[in-house]
Amino acid sequence: MTKLVVMIPAYNEEKTIASVIREIPRKIEGISKVEILVINDGSTDKTVEVARKAGADRIVSNRKNMGLGFSFKKGLNEALNMDADVVVNIDADGQYNAKEIAKLVRPIIDGRADIVLGWRDIDKLDHMPLQKKIGNKIATFFTRLMSGLPIKDAQTGFRALSSDAVMKLNLFGRYTYVQETLIQAKHKGLVIEQVPVEFRKREGKSRLIANIFKYARMAGLTMIRSMRDYDPLKVFLPISFVFFLLSALVAIPVLQHYFATGLFTGYTGRGLLSAMFFITGVIVFTFGLLADMLRTQRDLQEEIIYMMRKKSK
């Protein structure tokens, strides 16, 4: 028996969540049971009441608005508690076509993938604002750069995960989860597939990206923290190299003068600046080595957590 849990993080989505729930197919080939989980992120409208009437099987609520990343993580943990074999995340705003869930879970059911992303062909979406298109492309570019994965749409909220993939992920971002999930997936060797999906026009304003600059800042910090924790040498070594390079460039005139005259007269300031850059490079490089040692410990701890989750399932 293969059980699917479709989770819907929701914050003040009373106008759309009922249609999303009703659109979710209850019969899917290869799936024996489908249940719907709503994570209410401190909604102040009738989201919970509407979701319950529409047929949600389980609703869990945050006491206050905690952010999409926090709610996504909470939903994954709850889905495991519901004995899910496959978990699908879909937004509550109705922009994704829930009827495409069958297509999304197929690579997992067939054993080809651990995570499946529903990617949107951004260039063909006339209804997506230009600033969001640009933001999506920038975020996707940096996610590809940091993860090394050929991701087409890093921002998609329509994604499927096997229970094994869920047990291996340890997410910490509160504001968003999309980039952090992919960086961890790469680090943990999870197989990712991408399938094209429909993306409809949204009615009203986005609850997550109301401010594109705030989103860029928070998403960027999440990616940097993920890389710092899971691939620290990629973060610290380039930074230390920059300081070593600056030290060398500043030192060149000093050394030329010294070899010509045997003196440092007139170049004391440059010499001190070069030394400062060099010492900073050494410090950053040392931090990188220490962070890499901590990463090894993190890997061991996460392996223990995974085994405990596996045993309790």
C-alpha positions as semicolon CSV with decimal commas, in nm:
position;residue;x (nm);y (nm);z (nm)
1;M;0,000;0,000;0,000
2;T;0,128;0,345;-0,095
3;K;-0,018;0,641;0,090
4;L;-0,005;0,996;-0,044
5;V;-0,041;1,301;0,179
6;V;-0,105;1,629;-0,002
7;M;-0,004;1,916;0,223
8;I;-0,128;2,273;0,177
9;P;0,042;2,553;0,374
10;A;-0,215;2,832;0,402
11;Y;-0,225;3,185;0,538
12;N;-0,553;3,377;0,495
13;E;-0,662;3,182;0,186
14;E;-1,035;3,144;0,261
15;K;-1,127;3,247;-0,095
16;T;-0,923;2,980;-0,274
17;I;-0,841;2,689;-0,045
18;A;-1,175;2,511;-0,090
19;S;-1,132;2,488;-0,468
20;V;-0,774;2,361;-0,423
21;I;-0,889;2,086;-0,185
22;R;-1,179;1,980;-0,407
23;E;-0,950;1,964;-0,712
24;I;-0,709;1,718;-0,548
25;P;-0,772;1,371;-0,697
26;R;-0,859;1,105;-0,441
27;K;-0,779;0,820;-0,678
28;I;-0,436;0,798;-0,840
29;E;-0,282;0,500;-1,013
30;G;-0,021;0,342;-0,788
31;I;-0,157;0,518;-0,479
32;S;-0,384;0,326;-0,242
33;K;-0,493;0,621;-0,026
34;V;-0,487;1,001;-0,055
35;E;-0,522;1,231;0,245
36;I;-0,517;1,610;0,258
37;L;-0,325;1,800;0,525
38;V;-0,367;2,175;0,575
39;I;-0,105;2,370;0,770
40;N;-0,276;2,687;0,888
41;D;-0,006;2,949;0,940
42;G;-0,190;3,166;1,192
43;S;-0,469;3,273;0,955
44;T;-0,701;3,544;1,083
45;D;-0,980;3,472;0,834
46;K;-1,196;3,160;0,787
47;T;-0,928;2,948;0,620
48;V;-0,958;2,665;0,876
49;E;-1,338;2,653;0,867
50;V;-1,349;2,659;0,487
51;A;-1,078;2,392;0,458
52;R;-1,259;2,161;0,698
53;K;-1,588;2,195;0,510
54;A;-1,411;2,135;0,178
55;G;-1,285;1,796;0,296
56;A;-0,940;1,838;0,451
57;D;-0,853;1,521;0,643
58;R;-0,628;1,694;0,894
59;I;-0,559;2,055;0,989
60;V;-0,270;2,170;1,207
61;S;-0,231;2,533;1,307
62;N;0,044;2,769;1,415
63;R;-0,061;3,003;1,695
64;K;0,068;3,295;1,491
65;N;0,207;3,354;1,144
66;M;0,546;3,178;1,145
67;G;0,638;3,185;0,777
68;L;0,619;2,945;0,486
69;G;0,946;2,768;0,565
70;F;0,836;2,690;0,920
71;S;0,494;2,568;0,803
72;F;0,648;2,354;0,529
73;K;0,874;2,179;0,780
74;K;0,584;2,131;1,019
75;G;0,378;1,984;0,735
76;L;0,652;1,735;0,643
77;N;0,677;1,615;1,003
78;E;0,299;1,581;1,028
79;A;0,286;1,393;0,698
80;L;0,534;1,140;0,839
81;N;0,312;1,107;1,146
82;M;0,027;1,029;0,906
83;D;0,238;0,741;0,764
84;A;0,284;0,905;0,425
85;D;0,490;0,718;0,166
86;V;0,477;1,015;-0,072
87;V;0,422;1,381;0,017
88;V;0,306;1,648;-0,227
89;N;0,320;2,017;-0,142
90;I;0,083;2,253;-0,324
91;D;0,005;2,619;-0,264
92;A;-0,333;2,728;-0,130
93;D;-0,387;3,007;-0,384
94;G;-0,508;2,784;-0,670
95;Q;-0,234;2,875;-0,917
96;Y;-0,121;2,514;-0,955
97;N;-0,350;2,256;-1,110
98;A;-0,402;1,988;-0,844
99;K;-0,517;1,742;-1,111
100;E;-0,151;1,723;-1,217
101;I;-0,053;1,558;-0,888
102;A;-0,071;1,217;-1,058
103;K;0,195;1,332;-1,305
104;L;0,407;1,475;-1,024
105;V;0,418;1,158;-0,812
106;R;0,475;0,913;-1,100
107;P;0,861;0,928;-1,097
108;I;0,857;0,853;-0,722
109;I;0,609;0,566;-0,755
110;D;0,822;0,420;-1,035
111;G;1,134;0,448;-0,819
112;R;1,312;0,692;-1,053
113;A;1,328;0,993;-0,821
114;D;1,329;1,104;-0,458
115;I;1,200;1,456;-0,529
116;V;0,996;1,581;-0,823
117;L;0,964;1,951;-0,904
118;G;0,673;2,090;-1,102
119;W;0,846;2,353;-1,312
120;R;0,674;2,649;-1,472
121;D;0,782;2,778;-1,814
122;I;0,831;3,132;-1,687
123;D;0,896;3,285;-2,029
124;K;0,550;3,182;-2,152
125;L;0,357;3,314;-1,850
126;D;0,205;3,644;-1,966
127;H;0,020;3,686;-1,638
128;M;0,335;3,676;-1,420
129;P;0,461;4,027;-1,334
130;L;0,798;4,117;-1,485
131;Q;0,962;4,175;-1,146
132;K;0,866;3,824;-1,035
133;K;0,995;3,674;-1,358
134;I;1,328;3,849;-1,305
135;G;1,334;3,747;-0,938
136;N;1,258;3,387;-1,028
137;K;1,535;3,372;-1,288
138;I;1,790;3,526;-1,049
139;A;1,693;3,291;-0,765
140;T;1,702;2,990;-0,997
141;F;2,044;3,094;-1,133
142;F;2,196;3,119;-0,785
143;T;2,032;2,795;-0,674
144;R;2,184;2,619;-0,975
145;L;2,519;2,779;-0,896
146;M;2,517;2,679;-0,530
147;S;2,363;2,333;-0,564
148;G;2,520;2,226;-0,893
149;L;2,181;2,097;-1,006
150;P;2,028;2,180;-1,349
151;I;1,719;2,333;-1,189
152;K;1,468;2,499;-1,424
153;D;1,243;2,658;-1,161
154;A;1,389;2,677;-0,810
155;Q;1,091;2,875;-0,679
156;T;0,818;2,624;-0,754
157;G;0,598;2,532;-0,458
158;F;0,446;2,235;-0,639
159;R;0,672;1,943;-0,554
160;A;0,659;1,578;-0,449
161;L;0,890;1,399;-0,207
162;S;0,930;1,037;-0,109
163;S;0,905;0,966;0,263
164;D;1,273;0,867;0,257
165;A;1,366;1,210;0,117
166;V;1,153;1,380;0,383
167;M;1,332;1,188;0,658
168;K;1,671;1,298;0,524
169;L;1,588;1,669;0,510
170;N;1,651;1,895;0,809
171;L;1,519;2,240;0,725
172;F;1,574;2,555;0,929
173;G;1,459;2,848;0,714
174;R;1,136;3,013;0,834
175;Y;1,065;3,248;0,547
176;T;1,097;3,004;0,259
177;Y;1,206;2,646;0,197
178;V;1,245;2,615;-0,180
179;Q;1,618;2,678;-0,221
180;E;1,725;2,515;0,106
181;T;1,548;2,192;0,010
182;L;1,738;2,167;-0,319
183;I;2,080;2,247;-0,171
184;Q;2,030;1,979;0,095
185;A;1,897;1,733;-0,164
186;K;2,217;1,771;-0,366
187;H;2,433;1,728;-0,057
188;K;2,246;1,413;0,048
189;G;2,255;1,256;-0,297
190;L;1,881;1,263;-0,358
191;V;1,763;1,216;-0,717
192;I;1,553;1,503;-0,855
193;E;1,326;1,502;-1,159
194;Q;1,136;1,795;-1,310
195;V;0,803;1,786;-1,490
196;P;0,626;2,079;-1,661
197;V;0,310;2,199;-1,487
198;E;0,036;2,454;-1,543
199;F;0,056;2,783;-1,356
200;R;-0,260;2,994;-1,343
201;K;-0,311;3,362;-1,284
202;R;-0,345;3,454;-0,918
203;E;-0,637;3,651;-0,786
204;G;-0,516;3,909;-0,536
205;K;-0,167;3,964;-0,394
206;S;0,088;3,700;-0,301
207;R;0,109;3,630;0,072
208;L;0,474;3,530;0,044
209;I;0,625;3,772;-0,206
210;A;0,441;4,092;-0,121
211;N;0,781;4,265;-0,114
212;I;1,024;4,134;-0,378
213;F;1,325;4,298;-0,208
214;K;1,248;4,141;0,130
215;Y;1,202;3,803;-0,038
216;A;1,535;3,836;-0,222
217;R;1,714;3,924;0,101
218;M;1,560;3,642;0,304
219;A;1,598;3,381;0,028
220;G;1,959;3,488;-0,026
221;L;2,040;3,451;0,343
222;T;1,878;3,107;0,346
223;M;2,093;2,992;0,053
224;I;2,414;3,129;0,206
225;R;2,340;2,961;0,539
226;S;2,265;2,632;0,364
227;M;2,594;2,645;0,174
228;R;2,781;2,746;0,491
229;D;2,642;2,443;0,674
230;Y;2,659;2,180;0,398
231;D;2,948;2,288;0,177
232;P;3,148;2,540;0,382
233;L;3,469;2,520;0,179
234;K;3,279;2,656;-0,123
235;V;3,192;2,961;0,087
236;F;3,512;3,025;0,282
237;L;3,783;2,932;0,032
238;P;3,681;3,186;-0,237
239;I;3,659;3,458;0,029
240;S;4,004;3,374;0,166
241;F;4,142;3,366;-0,190
242;V;4,015;3,720;-0,248
243;F;4,202;3,845;0,061
244;F;4,521;3,660;-0,040
245;L;4,495;3,812;-0,387
246;L;4,446;4,163;-0,245
247;S;4,745;4,107;-0,018
248;A;4,962;4,009;-0,315
249;L;4,848;4,300;-0,531
250;V;4,916;4,553;-0,255
251;A;5,253;4,392;-0,179
252;I;5,390;4,404;-0,535
253;P;5,508;4,771;-0,528
254;V;5,648;4,719;-0,177
255;L;5,853;4,419;-0,286
256;Q;5,972;4,594;-0,604
257;H;6,091;4,890;-0,397
258;Y;6,261;4,661;-0,143
259;F;6,451;4,457;-0,404
260;A;6,561;4,780;-0,574
261;T;6,671;4,967;-0,260
262;G;6,681;4,715;0,024
263;L;6,449;4,945;0,220
264;F;6,078;4,972;0,302
265;T;6,096;5,350;0,339
266;G;5,779;5,519;0,215
267;Y;5,591;5,191;0,180
268;T;5,518;5,113;0,544
269;G;5,144;5,178;0,502
270;R;5,120;4,951;0,198
271;G;5,314;4,683;0,382
272;L;5,081;4,693;0,679
273;L;4,774;4,685;0,452
274;S;4,913;4,383;0,267
275;A;4,982;4,207;0,597
276;M;4,630;4,286;0,718
277;F;4,478;4,134;0,401
278;F;4,699;3,827;0,435
279;I;4,612;3,770;0,801
280;T;4,242;3,812;0,724
281;G;4,276;3,551;0,448
282;V;4,440;3,310;0,692
283;I;4,160;3,366;0,945
284;V;3,885;3,309;0,688
285;F;4,064;2,997;0,560
286;T;4,087;2,866;0,917
287;F;3,716;2,931;0,969
288;G;3,652;2,728;0,654
289;L;3,848;2,432;0,789
290;L;3,665;2,450;1,122
291;A;3,328;2,476;0,947
292;D;3,417;2,171;0,737
293;M;3,495;1,977;1,055
294;L;3,157;2,080;1,195
295;R;2,993;1,969;0,868
296;T;3,131;1,620;0,924
297;Q;2,974;1,616;1,269
298;R;2,647;1,746;1,124
299;D;2,647;1,465;0,868
300;L;2,688;1,206;1,142
301;Q;2,412;1,362;1,353
302;E;2,173;1,383;1,059
303;E;2,244;1,020;0,972
304;I;2,147;0,924;1,328
305;I;1,829;1,134;1,303
306;Y;1,745;0,968;0,971
307;M;1,791;0,619;1,115
308;M;1,570;0,707;1,414
309;R;1,298;0,839;1,183
310;K;1,329;0,531;0,963
311;K;1,299;0,299;1,260
312;S;0,992;0,476;1,401
313;K;0,803;0,481;1,069
